[in-house]
Amino acid sequence: MRLGADHVRVRVPATSANLGPGFDAMGLALGIYDEIEVQLVASDDITVEVDGEGAGEVPDGADHLVVRALRHTLEVAGAPLTGLRMHCVNQIPHGRGLGSSAAAVVSGVVAARGLLADPGALDAATMLAIATEFEGHPDNAAPALRGGATLAWSGAEGPRAVDLEIDPRIVATVLVPEVRLATSRARGVLPAQVPHADAAFTAGRAALLVEVLARRPELLLDATEDRLHQDYRAGVMAGTAELVRSLRAEGLAATVSGAGPTVLVLSTAEQAPALDAVLADLVDEVAGWRALRPGIDTVGAVCRSDSMA
């Protein structure tokens, strides 16, 4: 496969996985974005410049996650590997449960596709498969690629995803703490087995959530109830767990965003005054929490490329 462009720009949204009961399956794209610009160079040099989240912390060469995903995708496509310069402008908070690693992987995959002479040779299923290979599961990768809400799973044919309808009345609010939490730590506290009653309860709520997202937002509180993972993680994110409990006690559909510690609240415009009043009491920037209403991204990852001369 030949390269057809030497310069691409990619934008990828943040994502919130699980949405309560949809553990490792459901995800939602949010209007917070990482943007990258990649320029191929006629050498083996790889340089990375990062502004915003992760600046001074993430690798600045071949070990950068976006670069690794990009080069792996080019290998899968049978395209030649070259040196590159990359500039990242990151807005997605790291280590907060907003899909920053999935956004990085998807950025690399989509950038590689944009560099190909025939981008159509790398189809949506292959891109999801590559992203899942890096991530381990597709719950964040799918909405980052596709936008909106998605339901993703892995089967005999590899990872797959379908889009979920979202009622336009639904509003997403994220409550982002200063503290970080590694996904590996949040996963490490999950038990190998759960009670059958809790598994059955959560499966029922996940099924209900599909209907509620599409046309019954008045049932969001019930539909986002979980017994599979959030309580087990409370010990490693006590502030998050307490905030989720307090918001739900006020009738607001709060869940842990991904592996945490960010809190996701799904509400309607009619609930906005009540939500604002509760947040005024519970969320304080001085104590390290920020409330954001980024909107739901409905586009997913986008790429612009410049043809090679």
LINTADA-V211246 format. One record per pair of residues at least 24 apart in sequence whose ideal C-beta (glycine too) atoms are under 7 Angstrom apart, sorted by the first residue. I is the first residue (numbers start at 1). J is the second residue. Records with the same first field share a line. If there is no record, write none. Layout:
I->J ; J
This chain:
1->77 ; 78 ; 79 ; 116 ; 117 ; 118 ; 121
2->117
3->79 ; 80 ; 115 ; 116 ; 117 ; 308
4->116 ; 117 ; 307 ; 308
5->114 ; 115 ; 305 ; 306 ; 307 ; 308
6->39 ; 40 ; 306 ; 308
7->39 ; 305 ; 306
8->38 ; 111 ; 114 ; 115 ; 303 ; 304 ; 305
9->37 ; 304
10->35 ; 36 ; 107 ; 110 ; 111 ; 114 ; 301 ; 303
11->35 ; 302
12->103 ; 106 ; 107 ; 110 ; 144 ; 301
13->144 ; 147 ; 297 ; 300
14->92 ; 98 ; 99 ; 103
15->98 ; 99 ; 102 ; 140 ; 143 ; 144
16->98 ; 174 ; 257 ; 258 ; 264
17->99 ; 139 ; 140 ; 258
18->139 ; 255 ; 258
19->209 ; 224 ; 255
20->205 ; 209 ; 224 ; 225 ; 226 ; 255
21->202 ; 205 ; 206 ; 209 ; 224 ; 225 ; 226 ; 228
22->206 ; 209
23->228 ; 229
24->137 ; 139
25->139 ; 151 ; 152 ; 153
26->139 ; 149 ; 151
27->139 ; 140 ; 142 ; 143 ; 150 ; 152
28->143 ; 149 ; 172 ; 296
29->143 ; 144 ; 147 ; 148 ; 296 ; 297 ; 300
30->172 ; 174 ; 294 ; 296 ; 297
31->294 ; 295 ; 296 ; 297
32->91 ; 92 ; 98 ; 294
33->91
34->88 ; 90 ; 91 ; 92 ; 103 ; 107
35->89
36->66 ; 86 ; 87 ; 88 ; 107 ; 111
37->86 ; 87
38->84 ; 86 ; 111
39->84 ; 85
40->82 ; 84
41->82 ; 83 ; 84 ; 85
43->83
44->83
45->83
46->83 ; 84
47->85
48->86 ; 88
49->87
50->88 ; 90
51->88 ; 89
52->89 ; 90 ; 91
53->90 ; 91 ; 92 ; 93 ; 94 ; 100
54->90 ; 94
65->101 ; 104 ; 105
66->104 ; 107 ; 108
67->108
68->108
69->104 ; 105 ; 108 ; 109 ; 134
70->108 ; 111 ; 112
72->130
73->108 ; 109 ; 112 ; 113 ; 130
74->112
76->130
77->112 ; 116 ; 121 ; 122
79->116
93->176
94->180
95->180 ; 181 ; 182
96->176 ; 180 ; 261 ; 262
97->256 ; 257 ; 258 ; 259 ; 260 ; 261 ; 262
98->174 ; 257 ; 258 ; 262
99->140 ; 144 ; 258
101->135
102->131 ; 135 ; 140 ; 141 ; 144
103->144
105->131 ; 134 ; 135 ; 141
106->131 ; 141 ; 144 ; 145 ; 301
110->301 ; 303
111->303
113->303
114->303 ; 305
115->305
128->159 ; 161
129->158 ; 159
132->159
140->258
144->300 ; 301
145->300 ; 301
146->300
147->297 ; 298 ; 299 ; 300
148->296 ; 298
149->213
164->210 ; 213 ; 214
165->213 ; 214
166->213 ; 296
167->213 ; 214 ; 215 ; 217
169->217 ; 268 ; 269
170->213 ; 217 ; 266 ; 268
171->267 ; 268 ; 269 ; 293
172->264 ; 266 ; 294 ; 296
173->265 ; 267 ; 275 ; 291 ; 293
174->257 ; 262 ; 264 ; 292 ; 294
175->243 ; 262 ; 263 ; 265 ; 283 ; 289 ; 291
176->262 ; 289 ; 290 ; 292
177->239 ; 261 ; 262 ; 288 ; 289
178->288
179->261 ; 288
181->236 ; 237 ; 259 ; 260 ; 261
183->259
185->236
186->233 ; 236 ; 259 ; 260
187->259
189->232 ; 233 ; 235 ; 236
190->229 ; 232
191->232
194->228
198->227 ; 228
199->228
201->227
202->226 ; 227 ; 228
217->268
220->253 ; 266
221->248 ; 251 ; 253
224->253 ; 255 ; 266
226->255
230->256
233->260
237->261
243->282
246->282
247->278
250->278
252->278
